[in-house]
Amino acid sequence: MTEFAHATRVDAHGRGEIAAGWDIAGNANGGYLLALAASRMRDVSGRPDPISVSAHYLAPGSPGPVQIDTAIVKHGKRFVTVRATMHRDGKPILEVLGAFGDAAANAGGFTHDVLVPFDLPPIEECVSRAEQQGGLPVPMMQRLVVRLRPSDAGFTFGEPSGQAEIAGWFDFTDEQPVDTLALLLVCDALPPSVFNLPGNPPGWVPTIEYTVHVRAVPAPGPVQCVIRTNLIGDGFLEEDGEVRDSTGRVVATSRQLALLSRS
């Protein structure tokens, strides 16, 4: 069993565990938490793929046992909508609503795509994401391959690019494929794009709400990601993400609302 599969296991009673090593400074990565909850939701739905999943983060998730309670909201022909609440020590830490279906069965039909493919050098020419984020440790980087576009990595040594954008490659260090459940983690695996704006040093950027739309089953191999922030104000920022597989096809998009440190 791969590390990601092991870290997202949930039994038939909704009992799972926030695994150590998928965190930033002791708090579980938001994409990992969502994947853990969606693993249980997927089982309950009886469908193979999360198609649209939205989460509200109520409290940080530290390593340890969790209870994921679920309810089917609607059982349709193409999609099953499931609600889930993740509890840690009896307190809710995550509330999720998701539509689950069969992404492969949705393939084909009318297509209109005006998204401009982002420029990304080969993976071997990109820069590994550090295991430190400002003064905060990022243990999950021991389990992931996240390599940043060189022009976006200047913030790591005090020279931000001036554009709130970061692109890079994503893969796992073991044999785990980047499947549709993993896409929920992928969209939250890059450093926050706001780090590339002057005056915003790397630090803790807690998520309030996070939505991922899975558009297709990824082809084998590493995926390419980009995140951009267009609006920051009053202590909030939004971040839009796009993920393309090894063939260049868009396989996921995301949007996140987060808090910006006032320090």
C-alpha positions as CSV (number, residue, x, y, z in Angstrom):
1,M,0.0,0.0,0.0
2,T,1.4,3.4,-0.9
3,E,1.9,6.2,1.7
4,F,-1.0,8.2,0.3
5,A,-3.4,5.3,0.2
6,H,-2.4,4.3,3.7
7,A,-2.9,7.9,5.0
8,T,-6.4,8.2,3.5
9,R,-7.8,4.9,4.7
10,V,-11.1,5.1,6.4
11,D,-13.1,2.0,7.6
12,A,-16.7,1.2,7.1
13,H,-17.7,3.0,10.3
14,G,-16.0,6.2,9.2
15,R,-13.0,5.8,11.5
16,G,-9.8,7.1,10.1
17,E,-6.6,8.9,11.1
18,I,-4.9,12.1,10.2
19,A,-1.4,10.7,9.5
20,A,1.7,12.3,10.7
21,G,4.0,13.8,8.0
22,W,1.3,15.3,5.8
23,D,1.4,18.6,7.5
24,I,2.9,22.1,7.7
25,A,4.2,22.9,11.2
26,G,2.0,20.2,12.8
27,N,-1.3,21.1,11.0
28,A,-2.4,18.8,8.3
29,N,-2.3,20.2,4.7
30,G,-5.8,21.2,3.6
31,G,-5.7,19.2,0.4
32,Y,-4.7,16.1,2.3
33,L,-7.5,16.6,4.9
34,L,-10.0,16.9,2.0
35,A,-8.7,13.8,0.4
36,L,-9.1,11.9,3.7
37,A,-12.7,13.0,4.0
38,A,-13.4,12.4,0.3
39,S,-12.0,8.8,0.6
40,R,-14.9,8.0,2.9
41,M,-17.4,9.9,0.9
42,R,-16.4,8.1,-2.3
43,D,-16.9,4.7,-0.6
44,V,-20.4,5.8,0.6
45,S,-21.3,7.1,-2.8
46,G,-20.3,3.9,-4.6
47,R,-18.8,6.0,-7.4
48,P,-15.1,6.1,-8.3
49,D,-14.4,9.8,-8.6
50,P,-14.9,13.1,-6.7
51,I,-16.3,15.4,-9.4
52,S,-16.9,18.6,-7.4
53,V,-15.9,18.8,-3.7
54,S,-16.1,21.8,-1.4
55,A,-14.8,22.0,2.1
56,H,-15.0,24.5,5.0
57,Y,-12.2,24.3,7.5
58,L,-13.4,24.8,11.0
59,A,-10.2,24.1,13.0
60,P,-6.7,22.8,12.3
61,G,-6.2,19.1,12.0
62,S,-3.4,17.6,14.1
63,P,-2.3,14.0,13.7
64,G,-4.5,11.4,15.4
65,P,-7.9,9.5,15.1
66,V,-10.8,11.1,13.3
67,Q,-14.5,10.2,12.8
68,I,-16.0,11.0,9.4
69,D,-19.8,11.0,9.5
70,T,-21.5,11.0,6.2
71,A,-25.0,11.3,4.7
72,I,-26.2,10.9,1.1
73,V,-28.0,14.1,0.1
74,K,-29.1,12.8,-3.3
75,H,-28.6,9.5,-5.3
76,G,-28.9,10.4,-8.9
77,K,-28.2,8.5,-12.2
78,R,-24.9,10.2,-12.9
79,F,-23.9,11.7,-9.5
80,V,-24.3,10.9,-5.9
81,T,-24.1,13.9,-3.6
82,V,-22.6,13.3,-0.2
83,R,-22.2,15.4,2.9
84,A,-19.4,14.7,5.5
85,T,-18.2,16.1,8.8
86,M,-14.8,15.2,10.1
87,H,-14.5,15.2,13.9
88,R,-11.2,15.2,15.9
89,D,-11.5,14.6,19.7
90,G,-15.3,15.0,19.3
91,K,-15.1,18.5,17.7
92,P,-15.9,19.2,14.0
93,I,-12.8,20.3,12.1
94,L,-14.0,20.0,8.5
95,E,-17.4,20.2,6.7
96,V,-17.6,18.8,3.1
97,L,-20.1,18.6,0.4
98,G,-19.3,16.6,-2.8
99,A,-20.7,15.2,-6.0
100,F,-19.2,11.8,-6.9
101,G,-19.5,10.1,-10.3
102,D,-17.5,8.4,-13.0
103,A,-15.0,10.8,-14.6
104,A,-14.1,8.4,-17.4
105,A,-17.7,8.0,-18.4
106,N,-18.1,11.8,-18.7
107,A,-15.4,12.0,-21.4
108,G,-16.2,13.3,-24.9
109,G,-18.9,15.6,-26.2
110,F,-18.7,19.3,-27.0
111,T,-15.5,21.0,-25.9
112,H,-14.7,24.7,-25.6
113,D,-11.3,25.5,-23.9
114,V,-9.7,28.9,-24.1
115,L,-7.3,28.4,-21.2
116,V,-3.7,29.2,-22.3
117,P,-1.3,26.4,-21.4
118,F,1.3,27.7,-18.9
119,D,5.0,27.6,-19.6
120,L,6.8,25.1,-17.5
121,P,10.3,23.7,-18.0
122,P,11.0,20.0,-17.8
123,I,10.8,18.6,-14.3
124,E,14.5,18.1,-14.0
125,E,15.1,21.8,-14.7
126,C,12.7,22.9,-11.9
127,V,13.5,23.7,-8.3
128,S,12.4,21.4,-5.4
129,R,10.0,22.9,-2.9
130,A,11.9,23.3,0.3
131,E,11.0,21.5,3.5
132,Q,10.8,24.9,5.2
133,Q,8.2,27.6,4.6
134,G,9.6,30.7,6.1
135,G,10.2,29.5,9.7
136,L,7.7,26.7,9.4
137,P,8.7,23.1,8.7
138,V,6.8,21.3,5.8
139,P,7.2,17.5,6.5
140,M,4.9,16.5,3.7
141,M,7.6,17.4,1.2
142,Q,9.3,14.1,2.3
143,R,6.5,12.3,0.6
144,L,5.9,14.4,-2.5
145,V,7.8,15.5,-5.5
146,V,7.0,19.2,-5.9
147,R,9.3,21.1,-8.3
148,L,8.8,24.8,-8.9
149,R,9.3,26.8,-12.1
150,P,12.7,28.6,-11.5
151,S,11.2,32.0,-12.2
152,D,8.7,31.4,-9.4
153,A,11.1,30.2,-6.7
154,G,12.8,33.5,-5.9
155,F,10.7,34.0,-2.7
156,T,12.6,31.1,-1.1
157,F,15.7,33.3,-0.9
158,G,14.1,36.7,-0.4
159,E,13.6,37.7,-4.1
160,P,9.9,37.3,-4.9
161,S,9.0,37.6,-8.6
162,G,6.4,40.3,-8.1
163,Q,3.7,38.2,-9.6
164,A,1.2,36.2,-7.5
165,E,1.7,33.0,-9.5
166,I,3.6,29.8,-8.9
167,A,3.8,26.8,-11.3
168,G,5.4,23.5,-10.9
169,W,5.3,19.7,-11.2
170,F,3.7,17.3,-8.8
171,D,4.3,13.6,-8.2
172,F,4.6,11.1,-5.3
173,T,7.9,9.8,-4.1
174,D,6.6,6.2,-4.1
175,E,4.5,4.3,-6.7
176,Q,1.2,6.1,-5.9
177,P,-0.4,7.3,-9.2
178,V,-1.9,10.7,-9.4
179,D,-5.5,9.6,-9.5
180,T,-8.7,11.6,-9.0
181,L,-8.6,11.4,-5.2
182,A,-4.9,12.6,-5.3
183,L,-6.0,15.7,-7.3
184,L,-7.6,17.1,-4.2
185,L,-4.1,17.2,-2.6
186,V,-2.4,18.3,-5.8
187,C,-4.4,21.6,-6.0
188,D,-3.1,22.5,-2.5
189,A,0.5,21.2,-2.8
190,L,2.3,24.3,-4.2
191,P,3.4,27.1,-1.9
192,P,0.8,30.0,-1.7
193,S,1.3,32.2,-4.8
194,V,1.1,35.3,-2.5
195,F,4.6,34.5,-1.4
196,N,5.8,36.0,-4.7
197,L,4.5,39.4,-3.8
198,P,6.9,41.8,-2.1
199,G,6.1,42.4,1.6
200,N,4.5,38.9,2.0
201,P,7.2,36.6,3.4
202,P,6.4,32.8,3.6
203,G,4.4,31.8,6.6
204,W,1.1,30.3,7.6
205,V,-1.8,30.9,5.2
206,P,-4.8,29.0,6.7
207,T,-7.6,27.9,4.4
208,I,-11.2,29.0,5.0
209,E,-12.9,27.3,2.0
210,Y,-11.5,25.1,-0.7
211,T,-13.2,23.7,-3.8
212,V,-11.8,21.3,-6.4
213,H,-13.5,20.4,-9.7
214,V,-12.1,17.1,-11.2
215,R,-12.4,17.3,-15.0
216,A,-10.8,14.0,-16.1
217,V,-8.8,11.0,-15.0
218,P,-5.1,11.9,-15.3
219,A,-2.9,10.1,-17.7
220,P,0.1,8.3,-16.0
221,G,3.0,10.4,-14.9
222,P,3.7,13.7,-13.0
223,V,1.1,16.5,-13.4
224,Q,1.7,20.2,-14.1
225,C,0.1,22.7,-11.7
226,V,-0.3,26.5,-11.6
227,I,-1.9,28.7,-8.9
228,R,-2.7,32.4,-9.2
229,T,-4.0,35.1,-6.9
230,N,-5.8,38.0,-8.4
231,L,-7.5,39.6,-5.3
232,I,-6.1,40.3,-1.9
233,G,-7.7,42.6,0.7
234,D,-8.9,43.0,4.2
235,G,-6.9,40.0,5.3
236,F,-8.2,37.6,2.7
237,L,-6.9,36.2,-0.5
238,E,-8.3,34.0,-3.2
239,E,-6.3,31.5,-5.2
240,D,-7.2,29.8,-8.4
241,G,-5.5,26.5,-9.5
242,E,-5.2,24.5,-12.7
243,V,-3.8,21.0,-13.1
244,R,-2.8,19.4,-16.4
245,D,-1.7,15.8,-16.9
246,S,1.3,14.4,-18.9
247,T,-0.6,14.9,-22.1
248,G,-1.4,18.5,-21.4
249,R,-5.1,17.9,-20.7
250,V,-6.8,19.9,-17.9
251,V,-7.7,17.4,-15.3
252,A,-8.7,19.7,-12.3
253,T,-9.3,23.2,-11.4
254,S,-9.7,24.7,-7.9
255,R,-10.4,27.8,-5.9
256,Q,-9.5,28.6,-2.4
257,L,-10.2,31.4,0.1
258,A,-7.6,31.9,2.7
259,L,-6.5,34.2,5.5
260,L,-3.4,36.4,5.0
261,S,-1.3,37.0,8.1
262,R,-1.4,40.6,9.3
263,S,2.0,40.4,10.9
